[in-house]
Amino acid sequence: MEKNHTSFAMKVNSSDKQESVCVFGTGDFGRSLGLKMFQCGYSVVFGSRNPELSSLHHKEIEVLSHAEAAQRSDIIIIAIHRDHYKFLGKLTEELQGKILVDISNNLKINQYPESNAEYLAELVPGAKVVKAFNTISAWALQSGHLDGSRQVFVCGDDKESKQRVMNISRTLGLTPLDHGCLVTAREIENYPLQLFPMWKFPLYLSGALFIFYFIYYALRSVIHPYVTQNKDTTFTLAFSILNHAFAGMAVTLLALVYLPGLIAAILQLYQGTKYRRFPNWLDHWMLCRKQLGLAALAFAFLHVLYSLGLPNRYSAKWKLANRVIKQVKSNKTDPFLASDVWRYDGGLTLGILGFFLFVLLGITSLPSVSNMVNWREFRFIQSKLGYLTLILCTVHTLVFGANKFLKPPPLVWYLPPTYVISLIAPSVVLLLKFILIMPCFNRPLTRIRQGWERNSLSKKIQLGNSNTEV
């Protein structure tokens, strides 16, 4: 039975490869797509307003006029810009009943009132228009490295036409995805124009946090000494303050990864149901958690690199040399304090362990890795180990700032120490998590997420009371 099925599939594929395909347009993408189909066994013919440019193609591929090329195949790929579609209206008879595959893109999102594919369907009402291949680049087709853009979104009103286009995509080694009717073509055309859509919020937030931390540290470490003591410490802006800012941003962004989930849990407890939609801002925040986590990992990595470079700074070497000279002149050495050793070594250990788990979270977020684990394993790593990472990073900050917490220094312009600012977000997240895992909150939250609703239970009680009264 399996052999028969295999032989049947081979026959289908072989018949598909003998199919003739016409390409309107001799630009980069049209040539690349036509050559790729030719290499996969299709009979390809090009339609061009300048057929004499046949030297641009393989010698076995014909380049004819649009009218002549349209008669060679019932599948025509429109590889031209929307601005040049008008001539297709003159080929209504040649294109009658043909499958027109629109692969065009625009320069701006929602540039026109209707999608290019819908506009094409209006120009040639007797044709079957399918939107496809607009998310694939000419470079990917030419180089053969399709891993970066394998997905082909296909939409159209005629199911048979869509299926034939999807079969061509599979033959080219691509992954077709049925995106519905032709009305969804606008969404497909907007995909290539989006510039990191899920990264906008994380990048804006990271930029705002960086500006805040940098200015905050500069106020305490540079501007205040200069104003009050006329002391120039601007050299710390190039390294030390950046390192402090990266450390604060890493732990803050990591906390912001888990904060929306806690807010969602509180809303579900308050509303007594999981079937009410979250606010748009919270919903978008939850969708961007992966990007926030990767941004936090990037700043943690920068903090590690900057910390490794701390001893190599000119100011650090200068201070060390002067300290040694003073000890030699006074014939005294600084006492060995075990408490300081514990604090520094413990802080480094916590930082190294936290960074290791940080990297592990980043690796498991990669699609190639996350696809290899089941949902329970993925949730264990991203949730349980994620909170452990947040705890280690928080304690790492606490240990390094222990002296300032045990012996609070005077406020600088009413501003608390930088360690305190860095710990606000993670402390709030860990406190909320500790409260929500308590049985009095965890049990009803679990029931709500399993489908129980408080309002439906109260309605049943009211209905039972009314029946009793009757």
Helices and strands as residue ranges (DSSP letters): H 2-17, E 20-24, H 28-39, E 43-47, G 51-56, E 62-64, H 66-70, E 75-78, G 82-91, E 99-102, H 116-123, E 128-131, H 138-143, E 151-156, H 159-171, E 175-178, G 182-184, H 185-190, G 191-193, G 197-199, H 200-218, I 219-223, H 224-229, G 234-238, H 240-271, H 280-287, H 289-308, G 310-312, H 314-330, H 338-364, H 367-370, H 375-379, I 380-384, H 385-400, H 402-406, H 418-422, H 424-436, H 439-449, H 454-469
